[in-house]
Amino acid sequence: MTGKCGFCALVPGDVAVPEAVAFTGVWEWEIFEAQNKGQLAFGHFNYPVNGENLLGTVAYENITLYSPSEGPKEVFWLPVPSPLYKAATEELTKDLKLKECHSGRCLPGTPKVASVLKASTSDFYVKNKAYGEFLLGKFNASTADSASAVVALTSLSNGKPFVVFQGISNIVGEESSNPEISYIASQNAFVLAAAFINLFPTQRLACE
């Protein structure tokens, strides 16, 4: 899948592998002067001077995780199992060659596989640089996409391990990349995923 990098060292064409993902599009609005305050205070982003804002604050909600092994519990982060994360970020990066060009358009540098702390998922397109910096500063979320947390929640709900590969296609606050760069980002995520699958032995059919 492709993702958008916030205020971080990633560039289009890189592949990010987060340790955990969360739904950051699930908000509870706390009205102005409410006793309970959310993590995102709109007044902090007043321009040209920070101050109070009638929009109040937003609290990021937990989600209920149901799994076969234990009862329902409220969670915010959905962690990638440590063995899979280690395999994806250490064993695959030694000799892996990522794609650099497509249709005559090349990346400005050599793409890399990058381990990042956290990733965010929401159903809206993150384009505002200040919000991208907020996600990084508040949650250590280096990337944003629309699907990773959905895959994670579905996997954990069924007691299955998972890992996330995000091909970086755009940088928050900058002009959107062209289709060739987005294709390279998707292709590199696929290359990493294919190499990851090949790490595990497959059972052969008796007729082979």
N, C-alpha and C positions, 0 to 999 in steps of 0.2 A: 504494500500500500504506500501511498505517498503522503507526506506530511509537510508542515510548514514550521520552519525553525524560528524561534523567538530571538531574543538578544543572546546569541551564543556563537561559538566558534565554527559551527557547521556552515557549509555552503551547498548550493544546489548540486546534486549529483552524489553527495555523501549518503551513507546509509546509517541511520541511528538505531541503536538497540537499547531501549530503556529498561531500567530495573523494575519499574512499576508504572501503571497507568491509572488515570482517574477520570470520572465524568466531571468536567468543569462547566457543563452547560446546565446543570441542575441547580437552580437558584431559589432561595427564599428571600423575598424582598422585605427589608426592614425599613419601615417608613421613617421619615425625618423626625429626629428627637425621640426615636424609640429607645426603650431601655436596653434592649438587646442590640448589639452592633455586629454587622457582618464583616467578613474579611475585606471586602472591596468597598471602600468609602469613596463615593463619587466626588466629594469635596476635595480629595487629594489630587484630583485631576482638573480642578478649575483653572481656567486660563484668563489672564496671565498670572494670577496669584491664587494659591491654594486657600481653601476656606470652607465654610459650611455650604451645603448644597441640599435643596429641597428633595432631591431624589433619594436622599438617605443612604443606606448601605445595602449590600447584597451578601447573604450568607450562603456559602456553598454547602449543599446538603449531602449527607451520607446516603448510601443506597443499601438496600437489604440484600444480603447474599444468602441464598439457599444452596446447600450442598448435601450430597449423599452421606457424608461422614459426620456432620454435626448440625445442630439446630440453626435457625436463621440468626444472623447477626448484622449489625450496622457497621459498614466499612466505608472508607473513602478511597484508600489506595488498593489496587489490585496488583499484588506483586508477582513478577515472573519467577517461576521456580529456579532456585540458585544453580542447580546443575545445568539446566538449559541455557541460562544466561551466561554462565562461564564458558560453555561450549561455543556459544555464538560469538562471544567477544574475544576469546583467547585462541581457541583451536582453529577458527576459520580465517583469522586475519593474517596468518603467516605467509601463505602463498597465493591468496585469492587475488585475481585480477578483475577489477571493475571496469565497466565500459566508460570511455571518455568522449566518444564522438558519435554523432548520428546525423545523417543527411548533410554532411559537410559542416555541421556546427559542433564545436568542441567545447568542453568545459575549460574554464580559465586555469584550473589546476588539476592535480591528480586526486580523484575521489578516494574517500577513505571510509572505513567502518568505524563508527564512533560509539562508545558506550556512554550513555547519558543517565542521569539520576532518575528523572521522571518524565512522563509524557502526559498530555492532556487531550481529552476527547470531548467534543461538543457538536451540536447540530447546526452551528453557525460558523461562517468563514471568518477566521481571525485575520484582520488586515491592519488594525490599529497598533502602531509600534508601542505606545504606552501600555496597552493592555498586554501585549506580548511580554514586555519587561515586568509587568505586575505578576504574570503567571510564573515567570522565572524567579523573581525575587521572593514571592510568597510561597510557592509550591515546589521550587526547583524544577519546574516543568520546562524543558528545553524545546519541546516540539508540540505542535497541535495538529490534530487530524479529526476525522469524523467517524472512525471505525475501531480503533485499537481497543478501547475500553469495552466495546460491545463484544468483540471476540474474547477478551479476557473474562468478562462476566459469564458468558455462555460456557466457556471452558471450565471455569471454577465451579459453576453451578452443576456441572455434570461430572465433577471429579477428574477432569482431564488437564494435563499440563499444557502450557502454551508458551510461545515466545513471540515477540513483536519485532518486525523489521520495517523501518520507515525510510523510504527513499525521499530525500529532501528535495522538494521541487521549487520552493519559494522561500524568501526571507520576509518576515513580518516587517511592514513599514517600507518595503522597497517595491519597485515595479515588478509585476508578475513576470516570471520567466517565459520564454517562448515554448511552443509545443515540442521542439526538439530536446530542450533541456528537461522538460517534464517527462518525456519518453525515456531519457537516460536515467532519470531518478527511479522510474518504475522498473526499468530493466535491471538496474543495479540491485534493487530490493529483491527482484526475482533471482538474480545470480546468487545472492547470499542465501536466500531461502533454499534454492536447489542444492547448494553446497552443504547447507545444514542438514537437509534430509539425507544426503549421502553419508553423513557421519554415522548413521544408524544402520545396523545390518537388517536386511529384508529377508523375509521367509520365502523360499523358493517353492513354486508349485511342483507337485509330484510329476507332472507331465513334461516339465522342462528338462 
